[in-house]
Amino acid sequence: MGELTNGTPTAGASGGSGSPAGGRPAALLLVMTGGFSVQFGAAVAVSLFVLLGPVGTVALRLTLAALVLLAITRPRLRGRTRGDLISVVGLGLALATMNIGIYEAMARMPLGPAVTLEFLGPLGLAVVLSRRLRDVAWVLLAGAGVILLSSGGFDRLDPVGVLFSLGAGAGWACYILLSAQAGRRFPGVQGLALAMCVAAVIALPLGIASAGTALFVPSTLAVALAVALLSSVLPYSVEMHALRRIPARVFGVLMSLGPAMAALAGFLVLGQRLSILEVVAIGLVIVASGGATFFSRPQAEPSPT
């Protein structure tokens, strides 16, 4: 955890001896670590849905994650500019939107289609930020893999669940952009800690209204703490460091590894077997992610404003 809190800029972000290309393999590893953590955290969170519901689960997870990050980073607001504060408030809104949206969607439809629809957010961001035809090709290849992972489940989806999933995707796209900005404005993950507090303040009243005193049962808190560490603290921290090494466009395509990791976690944890079509889909996503990482044109990181 030392790297997550010491605030030392990475070589790719600081323009030091390391080249941007050299930082990309490390960024890929960071994104994969965060992705696997999220998926295994989601497996643990399933047990909380019955007790707390989707909003209650999100509220408890975000609140505990905020407390953990505050204890680790001890961020300071003194001397911060208005732009700094706006960036963490915006990031907090994005965190609350993407987490509440995807949990509500998961309560109404299968995980595969829900995550696939959510991915339209970062996939669309990658298309908007792309500057070359080859970059668009990587995005389309990743999109084809994600659609295959849905296993044709789009014809039986709950309309409200679809809206929640698309809203989560929009929040995810905003999270990618705002996380990169907060990472440049604050050392380590101090910006993330403050943003998580904003997200918790938004979600906690909704969670109390939904789940009531069930939020404060000790056994529930213990499970929720594990979910907070796996699904919020670890993945969001490593993603913020990844966004210091690579452009937001490349990160958006790398996030397409999420559905593939979900399929793998389902096989390892839940014993769900993969069909040949799903294996092909995972291959497409991995090829697209690797291509976007190693063959995209380096971009200079913008300075904080």
FENGIMO-V262965 format. One record per backbone hydrogen bond with DSSP energy under -0.5 kcal/mol. NH is the residue of the N-H (numbers start at 1). CO is the residue of the C=O. Records with the same first field share a line. If there is no record, write none. Layout:
NH->CO, CO
This chain:
4->1
5->1, 2
6->2
14->10
15->11
16->11
23->19
24->20, 21
25->21
26->22
27->23
28->24
29->25
30->26
31->27
32->28
33->29
34->30
35->31
36->32
37->33
38->34
39->35
40->36
41->37
42->38
43->39
44->40
45->41
46->42
47->44
48->45
49->45, 46
50->46
51->47
52->48
53->48, 49
56->52
57->53
58->54
59->55
60->56
61->57
62->58
63->59
64->60
65->61
66->62
67->63
68->64
69->65
70->66
71->67
72->68
73->69
74->70
80->77
85->81
86->82
87->83
88->84
89->85
90->86
91->87
92->88
93->89
94->90
95->91
96->92
97->93
98->94
99->95
100->96
101->97
102->98
103->99
104->100
105->101
106->102
107->103
108->105
109->105
114->110
115->111
116->112
117->113
118->114
119->115
120->117
121->118
123->119
124->120
125->121
126->122
127->123
128->124
129->125
130->126, 127
136->132
137->133
138->134
139->135
140->136
141->137
142->138
143->139
144->140
145->141
146->142
147->143
148->144
149->145
150->146, 147
151->148
152->147
153->150
155->152
156->153
157->154
162->158
163->159
164->160
165->161
166->162
167->163
168->164
169->165
170->166
171->167
172->168
173->169
174->170
175->171
176->172
177->173
178->174
179->175
180->176
181->177
182->178
183->179
184->180
185->181
186->182
189->4
190->187
193->189
194->190
195->191
196->192
197->193
198->194
199->195
200->196
201->197
202->198
203->199
204->200
205->201
206->202
207->203
208->204
209->205
210->206
211->207
212->207, 208
214->211
215->212
216->213
217->214
221->217
222->218
223->219
224->220
225->221
226->222
227->223
228->224
229->225
230->226
231->227
232->228
233->228
234->229
236->232
237->233
238->234
239->235
240->236
241->237
242->238
243->239
244->241
245->242
246->242
251->247
252->248
253->249
254->250
255->251
256->253
257->254
258->255
260->256
261->257
262->258
263->259
264->260
265->261
266->262
267->263
268->264
269->265
270->265, 266
271->267
272->266
273->271
279->275
280->276
281->277
282->278
283->279
284->280
285->281
286->282
287->283
288->284
289->285
290->286
291->287
292->288
293->289
294->290
295->291
296->292
